[in-house]
Amino acid sequence: MRDRFERRDAETQSDFLHKELTEKIIEAAIEVHKCLGPGLLESAYEECFCHELNLQSLSFERQVVLPVSYKNVRLDCGYRMDLVVDDLVVVELKCVEKLLSVHEAQLFTYLRLARKPVGLLFNFYIDVLTRGGVVRKVLSKPSSLRASASLR
């Protein structure tokens, strides 16, 4: 019984990993979506989102190359993460009718390969970003694909 509560406690703690930072990132995305609305290309949202992150004084890297390590050889397979904020949070932007499990799988893979603890997935296509357009995932271990928290 105690073990079950300890596991649940650990999952709850991971839900709040870098909570303050992810809240600022989500607020920036909401601001961009409020100003632009749905219907633009992903590249337009990325440009405006980066500008908003600059306005919020958040440090980030854009279009971060993500090599794959295969049998101890580092290979550039063309993967790029949209943004990495504060060297902690992977941010993936989408402009699709509906977020699918493949989008979440992509985020998990990026977290695992980049060894980053937290990821955010935004879908700017929908009318209200906070209604199904924001997903927050926490990687429990850098070598694991298991995650806990979703804002959907």
Contacts in CASP RR format, 6 or more apart in sequence:
PFRMAT RR
TARGET T0000
AUTHOR 0000-0000-0000
METHOD contacts of the structure
MODEL  1
MRDRFERRDAETQSDFLHKELTEKIIEAAIEVHKCLGPGLLESAYEECFC
HELNLQSLSFERQVVLPVSYKNVRLDCGYRMDLVVDDLVVVELKCVEKLL
SVHEAQLFTYLRLARKPVGLLFNFYIDVLTRGGVVRKVLSKPSSLRASAS
LR
11 148 0 8 1.000
14 138 0 8 1.000
14 140 0 8 1.000
14 148 0 8 1.000
14 149 0 8 1.000
15 138 0 8 1.000
15 148 0 8 1.000
15 149 0 8 1.000
17 117 0 8 1.000
17 118 0 8 1.000
17 138 0 8 1.000
18 88 0 8 1.000
18 89 0 8 1.000
18 117 0 8 1.000
18 118 0 8 1.000
21 58 0 8 1.000
21 85 0 8 1.000
21 86 0 8 1.000
21 88 0 8 1.000
21 89 0 8 1.000
21 118 0 8 1.000
22 89 0 8 1.000
22 118 0 8 1.000
22 119 0 8 1.000
22 120 0 8 1.000
22 136 0 8 1.000
24 56 0 8 1.000
24 58 0 8 1.000
25 53 0 8 1.000
25 58 0 8 1.000
25 85 0 8 1.000
25 89 0 8 1.000
25 91 0 8 1.000
25 120 0 8 1.000
26 120 0 8 1.000
26 134 0 8 1.000
26 136 0 8 1.000
26 151 0 8 1.000
27 56 0 8 1.000
28 49 0 8 1.000
28 52 0 8 1.000
28 53 0 8 1.000
28 56 0 8 1.000
28 58 0 8 1.000
29 49 0 8 1.000
29 52 0 8 1.000
29 120 0 8 1.000
29 122 0 8 1.000
29 124 0 8 1.000
29 129 0 8 1.000
29 134 0 8 1.000
30 129 0 8 1.000
30 130 0 8 1.000
31 52 0 8 1.000
32 45 0 8 1.000
32 48 0 8 1.000
32 49 0 8 1.000
32 52 0 8 1.000
32 124 0 8 1.000
33 45 0 8 1.000
33 124 0 8 1.000
33 129 0 8 1.000
35 48 0 8 1.000
36 44 0 8 1.000
36 45 0 8 1.000
36 48 0 8 1.000
36 124 0 8 1.000
37 124 0 8 1.000
37 127 0 8 1.000
38 95 0 8 1.000
38 124 0 8 1.000
38 125 0 8 1.000
38 126 0 8 1.000
38 127 0 8 1.000
39 95 0 8 1.000
39 124 0 8 1.000
39 125 0 8 1.000
40 95 0 8 1.000
40 124 0 8 1.000
41 95 0 8 1.000
42 93 0 8 1.000
42 94 0 8 1.000
42 95 0 8 1.000
42 124 0 8 1.000
45 93 0 8 1.000
45 95 0 8 1.000
45 122 0 8 1.000
45 124 0 8 1.000
46 62 0 8 1.000
46 82 0 8 1.000
46 83 0 8 1.000
46 93 0 8 1.000
49 83 0 8 1.000
49 91 0 8 1.000
49 93 0 8 1.000
50 60 0 8 1.000
50 62 0 8 1.000
50 83 0 8 1.000
53 60 0 8 1.000
53 83 0 8 1.000
53 85 0 8 1.000
58 85 0 8 1.000
58 86 0 8 1.000
59 85 0 8 1.000
59 86 0 8 1.000
59 87 0 8 1.000
60 83 0 8 1.000
60 84 0 8 1.000
60 85 0 8 1.000
60 86 0 8 1.000
60 91 0 8 1.000
61 83 0 8 1.000
61 84 0 8 1.000
61 87 0 8 1.000
62 82 0 8 1.000
62 83 0 8 1.000
63 80 0 8 1.000
63 81 0 8 1.000
63 82 0 8 1.000
64 80 0 8 1.000
64 81 0 8 1.000
64 83 0 8 1.000
64 84 0 8 1.000
64 114 0 8 1.000
65 76 0 8 1.000
65 78 0 8 1.000
65 79 0 8 1.000
65 80 0 8 1.000
66 78 0 8 1.000
66 79 0 8 1.000
66 80 0 8 1.000
66 81 0 8 1.000
66 110 0 8 1.000
66 113 0 8 1.000
66 114 0 8 1.000
67 74 0 8 1.000
67 75 0 8 1.000
67 76 0 8 1.000
67 77 0 8 1.000
67 79 0 8 1.000
67 113 0 8 1.000
68 74 0 8 1.000
68 75 0 8 1.000
68 77 0 8 1.000
68 79 0 8 1.000
68 113 0 8 1.000
69 75 0 8 1.000
69 113 0 8 1.000
79 110 0 8 1.000
79 113 0 8 1.000
81 90 0 8 1.000
81 91 0 8 1.000
81 92 0 8 1.000
81 110 0 8 1.000
81 114 0 8 1.000
82 91 0 8 1.000
82 92 0 8 1.000
82 93 0 8 1.000
83 90 0 8 1.000
83 91 0 8 1.000
83 93 0 8 1.000
84 90 0 8 1.000
84 91 0 8 1.000
84 114 0 8 1.000
84 116 0 8 1.000
85 91 0 8 1.000
87 116 0 8 1.000
88 116 0 8 1.000
88 117 0 8 1.000
88 118 0 8 1.000
89 116 0 8 1.000
89 117 0 8 1.000
89 118 0 8 1.000
89 119 0 8 1.000
89 120 0 8 1.000
90 107 0 8 1.000
90 110 0 8 1.000
90 111 0 8 1.000
90 114 0 8 1.000
90 116 0 8 1.000
90 118 0 8 1.000
90 119 0 8 1.000
90 120 0 8 1.000
91 119 0 8 1.000
91 120 0 8 1.000
91 121 0 8 1.000
91 122 0 8 1.000
92 103 0 8 1.000
92 106 0 8 1.000
92 107 0 8 1.000
92 110 0 8 1.000
92 119 0 8 1.000
92 120 0 8 1.000
92 121 0 8 1.000
92 122 0 8 1.000
93 122 0 8 1.000
93 124 0 8 1.000
94 103 0 8 1.000
94 121 0 8 1.000
94 122 0 8 1.000
94 123 0 8 1.000
94 124 0 8 1.000
94 125 0 8 1.000
95 123 0 8 1.000
95 124 0 8 1.000
95 125 0 8 1.000
96 103 0 8 1.000
96 123 0 8 1.000
96 125 0 8 1.000
97 125 0 8 1.000
98 123 0 8 1.000
99 121 0 8 1.000
99 123 0 8 1.000
99 132 0 8 1.000
99 133 0 8 1.000
99 135 0 8 1.000
99 152 0 8 1.000
103 121 0 8 1.000
103 123 0 8 1.000
104 121 0 8 1.000
104 135 0 8 1.000
104 137 0 8 1.000
107 119 0 8 1.000
107 121 0 8 1.000
107 135 0 8 1.000
107 137 0 8 1.000
108 137 0 8 1.000
108 139 0 8 1.000
108 145 0 8 1.000
108 147 0 8 1.000
109 145 0 8 1.000
110 116 0 8 1.000
110 119 0 8 1.000
111 117 0 8 1.000
111 118 0 8 1.000
111 119 0 8 1.000
111 137 0 8 1.000
111 139 0 8 1.000
111 147 0 8 1.000
112 139 0 8 1.000
112 142 0 8 1.000
112 143 0 8 1.000
112 144 0 8 1.000
112 145 0 8 1.000
115 142 0 8 1.000
116 139 0 8 1.000
116 142 0 8 1.000
117 138 0 8 1.000
117 139 0 8 1.000
117 142 0 8 1.000
118 136 0 8 1.000
118 137 0 8 1.000
118 138 0 8 1.000
118 139 0 8 1.000
119 136 0 8 1.000
119 137 0 8 1.000
119 138 0 8 1.000
119 139 0 8 1.000
120 134 0 8 1.000
120 135 0 8 1.000
120 136 0 8 1.000
120 137 0 8 1.000
121 133 0 8 1.000
121 134 0 8 1.000
121 135 0 8 1.000
121 136 0 8 1.000
121 137 0 8 1.000
122 129 0 8 1.000
122 133 0 8 1.000
122 134 0 8 1.000
123 129 0 8 1.000
123 132 0 8 1.000
123 133 0 8 1.000
123 134 0 8 1.000
126 132 0 8 1.000
126 133 0 8 1.000
130 151 0 8 1.000
132 151 0 8 1.000
132 152 0 8 1.000
133 152 0 8 1.000
134 151 0 8 1.000
134 152 0 8 1.000
135 150 0 8 1.000
135 151 0 8 1.000
135 152 0 8 1.000
136 149 0 8 1.000
136 150 0 8 1.000
136 151 0 8 1.000
137 147 0 8 1.000
137 148 0 8 1.000
137 149 0 8 1.000
137 150 0 8 1.000
138 147 0 8 1.000
138 148 0 8 1.000
138 149 0 8 1.000
139 145 0 8 1.000
139 146 0 8 1.000
139 147 0 8 1.000
140 146 0 8 1.000
140 147 0 8 1.000
140 148 0 8 1.000
END
